Amino acid sequence: MREQLKAVLVYMDQFLDALPDDKIGEFAESKHFDVYKKLFNELGLD
C-alpha cells in the first residue's frame, strides 16, 4: 500500500506542475495542501 501511495503522490505532483499558476496557488492555499506536504515528507518524497 505504501508504494502505491507513493506512486499516486508522484503522479499528482507531476499533474499539479502542469496546471496554470492560479490553480497551483489555489491548491497551495487549501487545507489539503498541508496534508499533501505531510504525506510527501513522511514518505520521503520531498
mmCIF entry with sequence, helices, sheets and N, C-alpha, C, O atoms, coordinates in Angstrom:
data_MODEL
# 
_entry.id   MODEL 
# 
_entity.id                         1 
_entity.type                       polymer 
_entity.pdbx_number_of_molecules   1 
# 
_entity_poly.entity_id                      1 
_entity_poly.type                           'polypeptide(L)' 
_entity_poly.nstd_linkage                   no 
_entity_poly.nstd_monomer                   no 
_entity_poly.pdbx_seq_one_letter_code       MREQLKAVLVYMDQFLDALPDDKIGEFAESKHFDVYKKLFNELGLD 
_entity_poly.pdbx_seq_one_letter_code_can   MREQLKAVLVYMDQFLDALPDDKIGEFAESKHFDVYKKLFNELGLD 
_entity_poly.pdbx_strand_id                 A 
# 
loop_
_entity_poly_seq.entity_id 
_entity_poly_seq.num 
_entity_poly_seq.mon_id 
_entity_poly_seq.hetero 
1 1  MET n 
1 2  ARG n 
1 3  GLU n 
1 4  GLN n 
1 5  LEU n 
1 6  LYS n 
1 7  ALA n 
1 8  VAL n 
1 9  LEU n 
1 10 VAL n 
1 11 TYR n 
1 12 MET n 
1 13 ASP n 
1 14 GLN n 
1 15 PHE n 
1 16 LEU n 
1 17 ASP n 
1 18 ALA n 
1 19 LEU n 
1 20 PRO n 
1 21 ASP n 
1 22 ASP n 
1 23 LYS n 
1 24 ILE n 
1 25 GLY n 
1 26 GLU n 
1 27 PHE n 
1 28 ALA n 
1 29 GLU n 
1 30 SER n 
1 31 LYS n 
1 32 HIS n 
1 33 PHE n 
1 34 ASP n 
1 35 VAL n 
1 36 TYR n 
1 37 LYS n 
1 38 LYS n 
1 39 LEU n 
1 40 PHE n 
1 41 ASN n 
1 42 GLU n 
1 43 LEU n 
1 44 GLY n 
1 45 LEU n 
1 46 ASP n 
# 
_struct_asym.id          A 
_struct_asym.entity_id   1 
# 
loop_
_struct_conf.conf_type_id 
_struct_conf.id 
_struct_conf.pdbx_PDB_helix_id 
_struct_conf.beg_label_comp_id 
_struct_conf.beg_label_asym_id 
_struct_conf.beg_label_seq_id 
_struct_conf.pdbx_beg_PDB_ins_code 
_struct_conf.end_label_comp_id 
_struct_conf.end_label_asym_id 
_struct_conf.end_label_seq_id 
_struct_conf.pdbx_end_PDB_ins_code 
_struct_conf.beg_auth_comp_id 
_struct_conf.beg_auth_asym_id 
_struct_conf.beg_auth_seq_id 
_struct_conf.end_auth_comp_id 
_struct_conf.end_auth_asym_id 
_struct_conf.end_auth_seq_id 
_struct_conf.pdbx_PDB_helix_class 
_struct_conf.details 
_struct_conf.pdbx_PDB_helix_length 
HELX_P HELX_P1 AA1 ARG A 2  ? ASP A 17 ? ARG A 2  ASP A 17 1 ? 16 
HELX_P HELX_P2 AA2 ASP A 21 ? ALA A 28 ? ASP A 21 ALA A 28 1 ? 8  
HELX_P HELX_P3 AA3 LYS A 31 ? GLU A 42 ? LYS A 31 GLU A 42 1 ? 12 
# 
_struct_conf_type.id          HELX_P 
_struct_conf_type.criteria    ? 
_struct_conf_type.reference   ? 
# 
loop_
_atom_site.group_PDB 
_atom_site.id 
_atom_site.type_symbol 
_atom_site.label_atom_id 
_atom_site.label_alt_id 
_atom_site.label_comp_id 
_atom_site.label_asym_id 
_atom_site.label_entity_id 
_atom_site.label_seq_id 
_atom_site.pdbx_PDB_ins_code 
_atom_site.Cartn_x 
_atom_site.Cartn_y 
_atom_site.Cartn_z 
_atom_site.occupancy 
_atom_site.B_iso_or_equiv 
_atom_site.pdbx_formal_charge 
_atom_site.auth_seq_id 
_atom_site.auth_comp_id 
_atom_site.auth_asym_id 
_atom_site.auth_atom_id 
_atom_site.pdbx_PDB_model_num 
ATOM 1   N N  . MET A 1 1  ? 0.825  -1.192 0.000   1.00 0.00 ? 1  MET A N  1 
ATOM 2   C CA . MET A 1 1  ? 0.000  0.000  0.000   1.00 0.00 ? 1  MET A CA 1 
ATOM 3   C C  . MET A 1 1  ? 0.872  1.259  0.000   1.00 0.00 ? 1  MET A C  1 
ATOM 4   O O  . MET A 1 1  ? 0.558  2.239  -0.676  1.00 0.00 ? 1  MET A O  1 
ATOM 5   N N  . ARG A 1 2  ? 1.958  1.225  0.756   1.00 0.00 ? 2  ARG A N  1 
ATOM 6   C CA . ARG A 1 2  ? 2.848  2.388  0.849   1.00 0.00 ? 2  ARG A CA 1 
ATOM 7   C C  . ARG A 1 2  ? 3.412  2.760  -0.529  1.00 0.00 ? 2  ARG A C  1 
ATOM 8   O O  . ARG A 1 2  ? 3.469  3.937  -0.884  1.00 0.00 ? 2  ARG A O  1 
ATOM 9   N N  . GLU A 1 3  ? 3.821  1.768  -1.284  1.00 0.00 ? 3  GLU A N  1 
ATOM 10  C CA . GLU A 1 3  ? 4.387  2.029  -2.612  1.00 0.00 ? 3  GLU A CA 1 
ATOM 11  C C  . GLU A 1 3  ? 3.317  2.581  -3.568  1.00 0.00 ? 3  GLU A C  1 
ATOM 12  O O  . GLU A 1 3  ? 3.614  3.418  -4.420  1.00 0.00 ? 3  GLU A O  1 
ATOM 13  N N  . GLN A 1 4  ? 2.105  2.117  -3.423  1.00 0.00 ? 4  GLN A N  1 
ATOM 14  C CA . GLN A 1 4  ? 1.012  2.627  -4.249  1.00 0.00 ? 4  GLN A CA 1 
ATOM 15  C C  . GLN A 1 4  ? 0.727  4.086  -3.912  1.00 0.00 ? 4  GLN A C  1 
ATOM 16  O O  . GLN A 1 4  ? 0.489  4.901  -4.804  1.00 0.00 ? 4  GLN A O  1 
ATOM 17  N N  . LEU A 1 5  ? 0.751  4.410  -2.631  1.00 0.00 ? 5  LEU A N  1 
ATOM 18  C CA . LEU A 1 5  ? 0.536  5.788  -2.205  1.00 0.00 ? 5  LEU A CA 1 
ATOM 19  C C  . LEU A 1 5  ? 1.646  6.693  -2.744  1.00 0.00 ? 5  LEU A C  1 
ATOM 20  O O  . LEU A 1 5  ? 1.375  7.801  -3.208  1.00 0.00 ? 5  LEU A O  1 
ATOM 21  N N  . LYS A 1 6  ? 2.878  6.229  -2.684  1.00 0.00 ? 6  LYS A N  1 
ATOM 22  C CA . LYS A 1 6  ? 3.994  6.990  -3.239  1.00 0.00 ? 6  LYS A CA 1 
ATOM 23  C C  . LYS A 1 6  ? 3.789  7.241  -4.723  1.00 0.00 ? 6  LYS A C  1 
ATOM 24  O O  . LYS A 1 6  ? 3.988  8.358  -5.200  1.00 0.00 ? 6  LYS A O  1 
ATOM 25  N N  . ALA A 1 7  ? 3.391  6.209  -5.454  1.00 0.00 ? 7  ALA A N  1 
ATOM 26  C CA . ALA A 1 7  ? 3.190  6.334  -6.900  1.00 0.00 ? 7  ALA A CA 1 
ATOM 27  C C  . ALA A 1 7  ? 2.106  7.355  -7.219  1.00 0.00 ? 7  ALA A C  1 
ATOM 28  O O  . ALA A 1 7  ? 2.253  8.152  -8.146  1.00 0.00 ? 7  ALA A O  1 
ATOM 29  N N  . VAL A 1 8  ? 1.024  7.335  -6.458  1.00 0.00 ? 8  VAL A N  1 
ATOM 30  C CA . VAL A 1 8  ? -0.076 8.285  -6.685  1.00 0.00 ? 8  VAL A CA 1 
ATOM 31  C C  . VAL A 1 8  ? 0.381  9.707  -6.366  1.00 0.00 ? 8  VAL A C  1 
ATOM 32  O O  . VAL A 1 8  ? 0.050  10.638 -7.100  1.00 0.00 ? 8  VAL A O  1 
ATOM 33  N N  . LEU A 1 9  ? 1.131  9.885  -5.292  1.00 0.00 ? 9  LEU A N  1 
ATOM 34  C CA . LEU A 1 9  ? 1.602  11.222 -4.932  1.00 0.00 ? 9  LEU A CA 1 
ATOM 35  C C  . LEU A 1 9  ? 2.579  11.775 -5.961  1.00 0.00 ? 9  LEU A C  1 
ATOM 36  O O  . LEU A 1 9  ? 2.531  12.963 -6.278  1.00 0.00 ? 9  LEU A O  1 
ATOM 37  N N  . VAL A 1 10 ? 3.452  10.944 -6.479  1.00 0.00 ? 10 VAL A N  1 
ATOM 38  C CA . VAL A 1 10 ? 4.374  11.390 -7.527  1.00 0.00 ? 10 VAL A CA 1 
ATOM 39  C C  . VAL A 1 10 ? 3.580  11.789 -8.773  1.00 0.00 ? 10 VAL A C  1 
ATOM 40  O O  . VAL A 1 10 ? 3.875  12.806 -9.400  1.00 0.00 ? 10 VAL A O  1 
ATOM 41  N N  . TYR A 1 11 ? 2.590  11.000 -9.125  1.00 0.00 ? 11 TYR A N  1 
ATOM 42  C CA . TYR A 1 11 ? 1.731  11.334 -10.265 1.00 0.00 ? 11 TYR A CA 1 
ATOM 43  C C  . TYR A 1 11 ? 1.007  12.658 -10.035 1.00 0.00 ? 11 TYR A C  1 
ATOM 44  O O  . TYR A 1 11 ? 0.958  13.509 -10.924 1.00 0.00 ? 11 TYR A O  1 
ATOM 45  N N  . MET A 1 12 ? 0.446  12.828 -8.841  1.00 0.00 ? 12 MET A N  1 
ATOM 46  C CA . MET A 1 12 ? -0.268 14.066 -8.527  1.00 0.00 ? 12 MET A CA 1 
ATOM 47  C C  . MET A 1 12 ? 0.665  15.276 -8.578  1.00 0.00 ? 12 MET A C  1 
ATOM 48  O O  . MET A 1 12 ? 0.267  16.351 -9.029  1.00 0.00 ? 12 MET A O  1 
ATOM 49  N N  . ASP A 1 13 ? 1.892  15.103 -8.121  1.00 0.00 ? 13 ASP A N  1 
ATOM 50  C CA . ASP A 1 13 ? 2.854  16.192 -8.164  1.00 0.00 ? 13 ASP A CA 1 
ATOM 51  C C  . ASP A 1 13 ? 3.132  16.606 -9.606  1.00 0.00 ? 13 ASP A C  1 
ATOM 52  O O  . ASP A 1 13 ? 3.197  17.798 -9.909  1.00 0.00 ? 13 ASP A O  1 
ATOM 53  N N  . GLN A 1 14 ? 3.294  15.637 -10.484 1.00 0.00 ? 14 GLN A N  1 
ATOM 54  C CA . GLN A 1 14 ? 3.510  15.926 -11.909 1.00 0.00 ? 14 GLN A CA 1 
ATOM 55  C C  . GLN A 1 14 ? 2.273  16.570 -12.522 1.00 0.00 ? 14 GLN A C  1 
ATOM 56  O O  . GLN A 1 14 ? 2.381  17.484 -13.339 1.00 0.00 ? 14 GLN A O  1 
ATOM 57  N N  . PHE A 1 15 ? 1.115  16.095 -12.129 1.00 0.00 ? 15 PHE A N  1 
ATOM 58  C CA . PHE A 1 15 ? -0.143 16.648 -12.616 1.00 0.00 ? 15 PHE A CA 1 
ATOM 59  C C  . PHE A 1 15 ? -0.283 18.112 -12.190 1.00 0.00 ? 15 PHE A C  1 
ATOM 60  O O  . PHE A 1 15 ? -0.658 18.965 -12.994 1.00 0.00 ? 15 PHE A O  1 
ATOM 61  N N  . LEU A 1 16 ? 0.019  18.390 -10.935 1.00 0.00 ? 16 LEU A N  1 
ATOM 62  C CA . LEU A 1 16 ? -0.085 19.759 -10.423 1.00 0.00 ? 16 LEU A CA 1 
ATOM 63  C C  . LEU A 1 16 ? 0.874  20.697 -11.158 1.00 0.00 ? 16 LEU A C  1 
ATOM 64  O O  . LEU A 1 16 ? 0.536  21.853 -11.416 1.00 0.00 ? 16 LEU A O  1 
ATOM 65  N N  . ASP A 1 17 ? 2.062  20.205 -11.493 1.00 0.00 ? 17 ASP A N  1 
ATOM 66  C CA . ASP A 1 17 ? 3.032  21.030 -12.217 1.00 0.00 ? 17 ASP A CA 1 
ATOM 67  C C  . ASP A 1 17 ? 2.505  21.475 -13.579 1.00 0.00 ? 17 ASP A C  1 
ATOM 68  O O  . ASP A 1 17 ? 2.924  22.506 -14.104 1.00 0.00 ? 17 ASP A O  1 
ATOM 69  N N  . ALA A 1 18 ? 1.594  20.703 -14.144 1.00 0.00 ? 18 ALA A N  1 
ATOM 70  C CA . ALA A 1 18 ? 1.045  21.019 -15.456 1.00 0.00 ? 18 ALA A CA 1 
ATOM 71  C C  . ALA A 1 18 ? -0.113 22.018 -15.394 1.00 0.00 ? 18 ALA A C  1 
ATOM 72  O O  . ALA A 1 18 ? -0.561 22.518 -16.425 1.00 0.00 ? 18 ALA A O  1 
ATOM 73  N N  . LEU A 1 19 ? -0.589 22.304 -14.193 1.00 0.00 ? 19 LEU A N  1 
ATOM 74  C CA . LEU A 1 19 ? -1.709 23.235 -14.040 1.00 0.00 ? 19 LEU A CA 1 
ATOM 75  C C  . LEU A 1 19 ? -1.242 24.686 -14.156 1.00 0.00 ? 19 LEU A C  1 
ATOM 76  O O  . LEU A 1 19 ? -0.069 24.987 -13.933 1.00 0.00 ? 19 LEU A O  1 
ATOM 77  N N  . PRO A 1 20 ? -2.164 25.576 -14.505 1.00 0.00 ? 20 PRO A N  1 
ATOM 78  C CA . PRO A 1 20 ? -1.833 27.013 -14.512 1.00 0.00 ? 20 PRO A CA 1 
ATOM 79  C C  . PRO A 1 20 ? -1.480 27.486 -13.098 1.00 0.00 ? 20 PRO A C  1 
ATOM 80  O O  . PRO A 1 20 ? -1.948 26.925 -12.107 1.00 0.00 ? 20 PRO A O  1 
ATOM 81  N N  . ASP A 1 21 ? -0.658 28.514 -13.027 1.00 0.00 ? 21 ASP A N  1 
ATOM 82  C CA . ASP A 1 21 ? -0.184 29.028 -11.745 1.00 0.00 ? 21 ASP A CA 1 
ATOM 83  C C  . ASP A 1 21 ? -1.315 29.375 -10.780 1.00 0.00 ? 21 ASP A C  1 
ATOM 84  O O  . ASP A 1 21 ? -1.184 29.163 -9.575  1.00 0.00 ? 21 ASP A O  1 
ATOM 85  N N  . ASP A 1 22 ? -2.420 29.905 -11.294 1.00 0.00 ? 22 ASP A N  1 
ATOM 86  C CA . ASP A 1 22 ? -3.508 30.278 -10.390 1.00 0.00 ? 22 ASP A CA 1 
ATOM 87  C C  . ASP A 1 22 ? -4.136 29.060 -9.728  1.00 0.00 ? 22 ASP A C  1 
ATOM 88  O O  . ASP A 1 22 ? -4.550 29.136 -8.572  1.00 0.00 ? 22 ASP A O  1 
ATOM 89  N N  . LYS A 1 23 ? -4.215 27.942 -10.435 1.00 0.00 ? 23 LYS A N  1 
ATOM 90  C CA . LYS A 1 23 ? -4.767 26.722 -9.852  1.00 0.00 ? 23 LYS A CA 1 
ATOM 91  C C  . LYS A 1 23 ? -3.789 26.105 -8.851  1.00 0.00 ? 23 LYS A C  1 
ATOM 92  O O  . LYS A 1 23 ? -4.208 25.563 -7.828  1.00 0.00 ? 23 LYS A O  1 
ATOM 93  N N  . ILE A 1 24 ? -2.503 26.184 -9.139  1.00 0.00 ? 24 ILE A N  1 
ATOM 94  C CA . ILE A 1 24 ? -1.500 25.696 -8.196  1.00 0.00 ? 24 ILE A CA 1 
ATOM 95  C C  . ILE A 1 24 ? -1.570 26.520 -6.919  1.00 0.00 ? 24 ILE A C  1 
ATOM 96  O O  . ILE A 1 24 ? -1.518 25.971 -5.818  1.00 0.00 ? 24 ILE A O  1 
ATOM 97  N N  . GLY A 1 25 ? -1.686 27.832 -7.063  1.00 0.00 ? 25 GLY A N  1 
ATOM 98  C CA . GLY A 1 25 ? -1.817 28.713 -5.904  1.00 0.00 ? 25 GLY A CA 1 
ATOM 99  C C  . GLY A 1 25 ? -3.065 28.417 -5.101  1.00 0.00 ? 25 GLY A C  1 
ATOM 100 O O  . GLY A 1 25 ? -3.046 28.445 -3.871  1.00 0.00 ? 25 GLY A O  1 
ATOM 101 N N  . GLU A 1 26 ? -4.144 28.135 -5.798  1.00 0.00 ? 26 GLU A N  1 
ATOM 102 C CA . GLU A 1 26 ? -5.407 27.799 -5.120  1.00 0.00 ? 26 GLU A CA 1 
ATOM 103 C C  . GLU A 1 26 ? -5.228 26.530 -4.283  1.00 0.00 ? 26 GLU A C  1 
ATOM 104 O O  . GLU A 1 26 ? -5.696 26.467 -3.146  1.00 0.00 ? 26 GLU A O  1 
ATOM 105 N N  . PHE A 1 27 ? -4.568 25.540 -4.829  1.00 0.00 ? 27 PHE A N  1 
ATOM 106 C CA . PHE A 1 27 ? -4.321 24.307 -4.088  1.00 0.00 ? 27 PHE A CA 1 
ATOM 107 C C  . PHE A 1 27 ? -3.381 24.562 -2.912  1.00 0.00 ? 27 PHE A C  1 
ATOM 108 O O  . PHE A 1 27 ? -3.602 24.045 -1.817  1.00 0.00 ? 27 PHE A O  1 
ATOM 109 N N  . ALA A 1 28 ? -2.338 25.355 -3.134  1.00 0.00 ? 28 ALA A N  1 
ATOM 110 C CA . ALA A 1 28 ? -1.356 25.646 -2.079  1.00 0.00 ? 28 ALA A CA 1 
ATOM 111 C C  . ALA A 1 28 ? -1.997 26.367 -0.894  1.00 0.00 ? 28 ALA A C  1 
ATOM 112 O O  . ALA A 1 28 ? -1.495 26.277 0.227   1.00 0.00 ? 28 ALA A O  1 
ATOM 113 N N  . GLU A 1 29 ? -3.082 27.070 -1.126  1.00 0.00 ? 29 GLU A N  1 
ATOM 114 C CA . GLU A 1 29 ? -3.768 27.789 -0.053  1.00 0.00 ? 29 GLU A CA 1 
ATOM 115 C C  . GLU A 1 29 ? -4.885 26.965 0.589   1.00 0.00 ? 29 GLU A C  1 
ATOM 116 O O  . GLU A 1 29 ? -5.509 27.407 1.554   1.00 0.00 ? 29 GLU A O  1 
ATOM 117 N N  . SER A 1 30 ? -5.133 25.786 0.063   1.00 0.00 ? 30 SER A N  1 
ATOM 118 C CA . SER A 1 30 ? -6.218 24.958 0.595   1.00 0.00 ? 30 SER A CA 1 
ATOM 119 C C  . SER A 1 30 ? -5.759 24.156 1.807   1.00 0.00 ? 30 SER A C  1 
ATOM 120 O O  . SER A 1 30 ? -4.563 24.007 2.058   1.00 0.00 ? 30 SER A O  1 
ATOM 121 N N  . LYS A 1 31 ? -6.721 23.650 2.543   1.00 0.00 ? 31 LYS A N  1 
ATOM 122 C CA . LYS A 1 31 ? -6.413 22.823 3.712   1.00 0.00 ? 31 LYS A CA 1 
ATOM 123 C C  . LYS A 1 31 ? -5.788 21.492 3.288   1.00 0.00 ? 31 LYS A C  1 
ATOM 124 O O  . LYS A 1 31 ? -5.126 20.835 4.092   1.00 0.00 ? 31 LYS A O  1 
ATOM 125 N N  . HIS A 1 32 ? -5.989 21.102 2.059   1.00 0.00 ? 32 HIS A N  1 
ATOM 126 C CA . HIS A 1 32 ? -5.468 19.828 1.567   1.00 0.00 ? 32 HIS A CA 1 
ATOM 127 C C  . HIS A 1 32 ? -3.966 19.881 1.293   1.00 0.00 ? 32 HIS A C  1 
ATOM 128 O O  . HIS A 1 32 ? -3.295 18.849 1.290   1.00 0.00 ? 32 HIS A O  1 
ATOM 129 N N  . PHE A 1 33 ? -3.451 21.064 1.067   1.00 0.00 ? 33 PHE A N  1 
ATOM 130 C CA . PHE A 1 33 ? -2.031 21.193 0.759   1.00 0.00 ? 33 PHE A CA 1 
ATOM 131 C C  . PHE A 1 33 ? -1.165 20.775 1.943   1.00 0.00 ? 33 PHE A C  1 
ATOM 132 O O  . PHE A 1 33 ? -0.126 20.145 1.747   1.00 0.00 ? 33 PHE A O  1 
ATOM 133 N N  . ASP A 1 34 ? -1.565 21.105 3.144   1.00 0.00 ? 34 ASP A N  1 
ATOM 134 C CA . ASP A 1 34 ? -0.793 20.705 4.327   1.00 0.00 ? 34 ASP A CA 1 
ATOM 135 C C  . ASP A 1 34 ? -0.713 19.184 4.442   1.00 0.00 ? 34 ASP A C  1 
ATOM 136 O O  . ASP A 1 34 ? 0.339  18.641 4.780   1.00 0.00 ? 34 ASP A O  1 
ATOM 137 N N  . VAL A 1 35 ? -1.806 18.504 4.167   1.00 0.00 ? 35 VAL A N  1 
ATOM 138 C CA . VAL A 1 35 ? -1.817 17.042 4.199   1.00 0.00 ? 35 VAL A CA 1 
ATOM 139 C C  . VAL A 1 35 ? -0.923 16.496 3.089   1.00 0.00 ? 35 VAL A C  1 
ATOM 140 O O  . VAL A 1 35 ? -0.165 15.551 3.303   1.00 0.00 ? 35 VAL A O  1 
ATOM 141 N N  . TYR A 1 36 ? -1.015 17.087 1.918   1.00 0.00 ? 36 TYR A N  1 
ATOM 142 C CA . TYR A 1 36 ? -0.186 16.692 0.768   1.00 0.00 ? 36 TYR A CA 1 
ATOM 143 C C  . TYR A 1 36 ? 1.295  16.804 1.123   1.00 0.00 ? 36 TYR A C  1 
ATOM 144 O O  . TYR A 1 36 ? 2.060  15.869 0.885   1.00 0.00 ? 36 TYR A O  1 
ATOM 145 N N  . LYS A 1 37 ? 1.702  17.934 1.690   1.00 0.00 ? 37 LYS A N  1 
ATOM 146 C CA . LYS A 1 37 ? 3.101  18.132 2.087   1.00 0.00 ? 37 LYS A CA 1 
ATOM 147 C C  . LYS A 1 37 ? 3.512  17.142 3.173   1.00 0.00 ? 37 LYS A C  1 
ATOM 148 O O  . LYS A 1 37 ? 4.611  16.589 3.128   1.00 0.00 ? 37 LYS A O  1 
ATOM 149 N N  . LYS A 1 38 ? 2.640  16.920 4.140   1.00 0.00 ? 38 LYS A N  1 
ATOM 150 C CA . LYS A 1 38 ? 2.942  15.998 5.236   1.00 0.00 ? 38 LYS A CA 1 
ATOM 151 C C  . LYS A 1 38 ? 3.167  14.586 4.701   1.00 0.00 ? 38 LYS A C  1 
ATOM 152 O O  . LYS A 1 38 ? 4.109  13.908 5.113   1.00 0.00 ? 38 LYS A O  1 
ATOM 153 N N  . LEU A 1 39 ? 2.312  14.144 3.791   1.00 0.00 ? 39 LEU A N  1 
ATOM 154 C CA . LEU A 1 39 ? 2.481  12.815 3.198   1.00 0.00 ? 39 LEU A CA 1 
ATOM 155 C C  . LEU A 1 39 ? 3.800  12.718 2.435   1.00 0.00 ? 39 LEU A C  1 
ATOM 156 O O  . LEU A 1 39 ? 4.514  11.721 2.552   1.00 0.00 ? 39 LEU A O  1 
ATOM 157 N N  . PHE A 1 40 ? 4.122  13.738 1.662   1.00 0.00 ? 40 PHE A N  1 
ATOM 158 C CA . PHE A 1 40 ? 5.385  13.747 0.925   1.00 0.00 ? 40 PHE A CA 1 
ATOM 159 C C  . PHE A 1 40 ? 6.562  13.605 1.883   1.00 0.00 ? 40 PHE A C  1 
ATOM 160 O O  . PHE A 1 40 ? 7.483  12.828 1.633   1.00 0.00 ? 40 PHE A O  1 
ATOM 161 N N  . ASN A 1 41 ? 6.528  14.354 2.974   1.00 0.00 ? 41 ASN A N  1 
ATOM 162 C CA . ASN A 1 41 ? 7.614  14.298 3.952   1.00 0.00 ? 41 ASN A CA 1 
ATOM 163 C C  . ASN A 1 41 ? 7.700  12.931 4.624   1.00 0.00 ? 41 ASN A C  1 
ATOM 164 O O  . ASN A 1 41 ? 8.784  12.358 4.735   1.00 0.00 ? 41 ASN A O  1 
ATOM 165 N N  . GLU A 1 42 ? 6.569  12.415 5.067   1.00 0.00 ? 42 GLU A N  1 
ATOM 166 C CA . GLU A 1 42 ? 6.541  11.141 5.780   1.00 0.00 ? 42 GLU A CA 1 
ATOM 167 C C  . GLU A 1 42 ? 6.966  9.972  4.900   1.00 0.00 ? 42 GLU A C  1 
ATOM 168 O O  . GLU A 1 42 ? 7.521  8.989  5.392   1.00 0.00 ? 42 GLU A O  1 
ATOM 169 N N  . LEU A 1 43 ? 6.702  10.079 3.593   1.00 0.00 ? 43 LEU A N  1 
ATOM 170 C CA . LEU A 1 43 ? 7.067  9.006  2.685   1.00 0.00 ? 43 LEU A CA 1 
ATOM 171 C C  . LEU A 1 43 ? 8.441  9.209  2.045   1.00 0.00 ? 43 LEU A C  1 
ATOM 172 O O  . LEU A 1 43 ? 8.880  8.410  1.218   1.00 0.00 ? 43 LEU A O  1 
ATOM 173 N N  . GLY A 1 44 ? 9.110  10.298 2.446   1.00 0.00 ? 44 GLY A N  1 
ATOM 174 C CA . GLY A 1 44 ? 10.453 10.554 1.936   1.00 0.00 ? 44 GLY A CA 1 
ATOM 175 C C  . GLY A 1 44 ? 10.491 10.968 0.480   1.00 0.00 ? 44 GLY A C  1 
ATOM 176 O O  . GLY A 1 44 ? 11.451 10.671 -0.230  1.00 0.00 ? 44 GLY A O  1 
ATOM 177 N N  . LEU A 1 45 ? 9.453  11.653 0.034   1.00 0.00 ? 45 LEU A N  1 
ATOM 178 C CA . LEU A 1 45 ? 9.370  12.070 -1.367  1.00 0.00 ? 45 LEU A CA 1 
ATOM 179 C C  . LEU A 1 45 ? 9.756  13.529 -1.582  1.00 0.00 ? 45 LEU A C  1 
ATOM 180 O O  . LEU A 1 45 ? 9.731  14.010 -2.715  1.00 0.00 ? 45 LEU A O  1 
ATOM 181 N N  . ASP A 1 46 ? 10.108 14.228 -0.530  1.00 0.00 ? 46 ASP A N  1 
ATOM 182 C CA . ASP A 1 46 ? 10.419 15.643 -0.674  1.00 0.00 ? 46 ASP A CA 1 
ATOM 183 C C  . ASP A 1 46 ? 11.832 15.885 -1.125  1.00 0.00 ? 46 ASP A C  1 
ATOM 184 O O  . ASP A 1 46 ? 12.239 17.035 -1.290  1.00 0.00 ? 46 ASP A O  1 
# 
